[in-house]
Amino acid sequence: MHSKWTRVTKRGTLHCNETWEGDRRRTTLQLAAPGQEPVTPDLVLWADSDHGVVVCQQVVLPDAPAHVMADTLRRAIDHPAPGGGPPRQPRCIRVNRQEIAEAVRPVTDPLGIRVEVTDTLPLADDVFRAFEVQFGSPADQGYLDVSEVPEAALAELFDAAAAFYKARPWKELMDGDPVLLECADWTPPYRYAVVLGAGGSVKGVAIYESLKHFERLALLPPDDPRAEEEAAGIPVLALLFTPLKELGQRRADEVTRHGWKIASRNAYPLIVGTGRGRESQWPTPGEVRRLIAALRLLPSYARLLSRQCWLADGQQMLTRSYTVKVGDEEREVTATFPPLRRPLR
């Protein structure tokens, strides 16, 4: 028995209620023929987020035309990768850039597939990180060498990070104080941010997808040899202020060449994403936008908490909404402390 969105068409393709994520990103894989300069290709991916499987992935040259996204989507529908299930047509696809949404219109419009542009592609992020761990060779590279984040967004990130560092919000918020952040433009629309640095060691901010993830990490015994492996399995997006001398020369040259702002030579904003045993230093555009929003509002919210002496008698939580500019857009982000186990709706 098939529902409206689970039925077989005349050509044998199953209509389903699935949502797929799609993206094209630069890799650190090096391909070189004898006597030729190495080429760093892109990876094109389509993944079924409902079932957690990849339905199509293809390595393409960096100058491959935009219609490769439509070509691979058609291939994913008609001939899914091994393990990707039967030929089927998703009800919706999600991408993180408008240019990709336009590139796939020749396939999606005739088939009636809805296209959504969203900040986050959680499954795609995991698959790209796994690819980098297995095949990548990051070596001494900068953000613009590897990530798909535009230079303007990186300049904005560095500016927000420098202001965050100078504000020193770790004087008001401890490492064990997660703040619930909610924004309708995020998928899912909430994150848990923890300001790092009160303990006097690593300074920065960590963003968790779940309060349970934060609690799991906080309970890990530091002297347990299994703790490091278990910590690598917890999804976290972190910005850590790192001395430039500990990084490659290419990172320092990139900062100088583009005039990016850093608070000091000890405060380079190194982004690390972990989850399910994978680790990457190369953020996605959506991750950068979320970090910019968090970096801009957390110092103000920390000062508010300090003036309020945390919570007044009888007050269960302190909630404040902020209008944060990220790129050319203004977004409303609500901060709450202490966070509820389930975010407000």
N, C-alpha and C positions, 0 to 999 in steps of 0.2 A: 504494500500500500504506500503510495507516494503522496506527500503533501503538495501544496501549490509550488513550493520551491524545491521539491525533491521528485523530479519526474524525468523520464527518458524522452529526449527529442527524437525526431525521425532519423537524424544522422548518428544516433547512438550516444550523444553526449548528455550526461546527467545534469539537470538543473538542481542546484542545491542551495541551502541557506547559509553557506560558508562566507566568511570574510577573509580575503587574502591581503597580505602586505607585500608591497613591491618597492624596490629601490635599485639604484645604480650607484656604486661607490668605488672610489679609488682604493687600490690595495697596495701593500708593500712587497708583493711578489715580484721578483726580478726574472724576466725572460730575456735570453740573449742567444743569438746565433753566433757561431764562431767568427771572430773578427768584427762584430758589430756592437754598437752601444746597447746596453740593456734597456728593455722597455718595461715600464710599470703599468700593467693593464688594469681595467676596471672589472668589477664583478657585478653582474646583473642577477637579481634574485626575485623569485616569487614564492611565498610561503603561506600555507593555510594556518592562520592563527587560531582557528577553532580546534584543530587537531594537533597542532605543533609539528607539522611536517613540511618539508621543502618540496614544492611541486616543479620548480625549474630553477636552475642556476647555470650561468654561462659566463665565462671569462671573455672579455672583448677588449680590443685595442682602445686606448684612451681617445682616439679620434673617430671612433665608431659613431655613425649618425644617430640622432635622437630616436628614430623609428625603431631602433633595436629593442626599446622597451615594449612597443606594440608587438613586434615579431616574437619576442620571448613569451609575452602574455598569451598570444595565440597558441604557441607551442605548449605552454603549460596547461591550457584548457584541453587541447586535443591529444597531447602525448605527455602526460605527467612523468616526472622522473621516477626511477624505481623506488618503490616504497611510498610514492605520493598518492596512491589510490587510483581509481578508475578515471577515464576522461569525464570531466565535469565542468560546469560553468558556475562560478561563484555569484552570489547575489550582490556582493559589494567588494570593492578593492580600496585599500588605503595606501596613500603615498605621502611623502613629507615635503614635496615641492610642487608648485603649480605647473612648472614646465613639464614634469613627468605626467601630471594629470592630463595636460593637453596632448602630450605625445601618444597616450594610449586611447584617446577618443576614437580613432578609426576602428578600434576593436570593441570598446565598451558601448559606444552609442548604438550601433546596430543590434547588439545583443541585449540592450536594456540593463547593463550592469552599472550600478551606482558607483561613482568615484568620490572618495572623501580625501581631503587634504588635512593631515593632522600633524601635530608636533612630534609625536612619538610612534615608533614602530618596534614594540618590545621584542617580538620574535625575530624580526629581521636583524635587530641589533645583536642578539645572541648569536645568530648564524654567522654574521660578518665577523664577530669577535672570534668565533671558533675557527673560521677560515684563516684569520690572521695568525692565530696560535699555531696552526698546522702548517701553513704555507708561507706566511709573511716573513719579512726580514727588515724590521724597522730600523736597526742600526742607528746611525746619527742622522736623524731627519727631523724636520720641523713640522708644525701644524699644517702649513700650506703644502708641504711635500706629500702628505699622506691623506689628511682628512678632506672631506667635501665642504668644510665650513668656509664661507666667503671671507675675504680679508677684512671687509668692513665689520662683520660680526666678531671676528677675532679681536680687532682693535677695540670694539665695544666691551668684549669680555675682559681684556687686559685693563681697561679703564675702570670697570666695575670692581675687578679684583684688587686693584691698587687702592681704591677708595675704601673697600672693605677692610683691607689690611691696616690702613691708617686709622680707621675707626675703632679697631680692636674690640669687636663685640664679645670676644671670649672673656672680657672682664666682667660681663653681666650674665653670660650664659655658660653653664658648665658643659663638659663633654657628655654628661648623662641627661641632658635636658632637650629632648626632641620637640621641635615645633611643627605643628600640623600646618601645611601650606595647601590651599585649595585654589584652583584656577579652572574655569570652565573650558579653557583652550587646551588643557592637557588631557592625555589619555593614559591611564585613568586620571580623573580630575583632582587627585590629591597626592602629596608626597610628605615625607617626614624629614625635616632638615635638622642636622646637629652641627653646631658650631664647635670646631676643634681648636684647642690651644690653651684652655684653662689650666691644664696639667703641666704646661711649660714645655711640651715636646713639639709635636707636629701641629702647625696652625693651618686652618682652612675651614672647609665645610663639607659635610657628607650628606647625601640625599638618598633616603631609603624609599623603596616602593611600598613597604609594609612596616607597621610598628612591630610586628612579630619578628621581622628580619633584624631590626635594631636590637630587640631584646635578646635574640639568639646570640648575636655578636657580643653583647655586653656581658653575657653569662659565661662566655668561653674562658676557661682557666688559662692564663698566659703561659704557664709552665707545662701545659699538656702538649706533647709533640703532635697530636692530631688537630690541635686548634688551628694551625695555619691552613691546613687542607680544608677544614670545615668552613673557615672564614672565607676562603676563595669561592665557596659555593653560595654565598649570600649576595644577592644583587645589590650593589651600591654604586652610586656615581659620586666621586669625590674630587674636590679641587684642593690640592695640597701645595702650600707655599714651600718652594724648594730652592736652595742656593744654585745659581747658574753654574757654578764651578763643578757641580755634581752631574751636570748634563753635558751633552755634546756641544761642540763649538757651533754647529749649525743652528741650534736653538738660540744661542746668544746672537749670532749674526742676523737671524730672522727678526729678532726684537729690534736690533739697531737699524736694519735696512728699512723696516716699515714704521719705525718711530712709535712702537707700542709702549704704553706706559707701564712701568713696574715700580712698586713702592721702594724697593731696594734690590741690590744684587742677591739678597737672600730670599727674595719674595717672588720668584718666578711661578706663575700659576700652572702647575702640572696637573692635568686631568687624568684620572684613573677610573676606569669602569670595570667592575668585577661582577661575577655571577656564574654559578654552576661550574666552577673550576676554571673559568676563563678570565683573562685580564687584557686590557687594551689601554694604551695611552692616547688613542685617537678618538675624540668625541664626534658624535653626529651633530648636525645643525640643530636638531630638536633639543639635544642635551645641553648645548651651549646656550640656547634661549632660556631653558629652565634655570641654568646656573646664573645667568645674568639677572633674572628676576629675583632669585634667592639672595644673591650678593647685594642687591640694591635695597631690599626691604629689611633684611635681618638686622643691620646695625640700628635702624630707627626703631624696630620692634624691641630690640634688646634694651635700648635706652628707655623706652616706655615702661617695660617691665621693671627696670631699676627705679624709675620715679614712682611707680605704683607700689614699691616694696613688695614685688611679686603679686600677691593677691590679697585684697582686703578681706576683713572678717566676713565670712559667709559667702564670699565669691568663689565659685567653683572653677572658673577659667577666665582668661582675658583674651578677647577676640578683637582684632582690628583689621580693617580692609585698607589696602593700598592700591593706588593706581601707579603701575610701574611701566615705564617706557622701555620696550625691547625692540630695537631696530626702528622701523617707522610706525609701529603699532603701540597702542596703550592697552595694557591688560590689567584687569582687577584680580589681585591675589589677596586672599584672606589668611591671616596668621592667627593661630590659636595655641595657647599654652595654659595648663598642660593639655596634651591632645586627648581627645576621646579615643576609645578603642576603635570606634567606627566613625569616620568623618561625618561632619554635618551635611545634611542635604537640604 
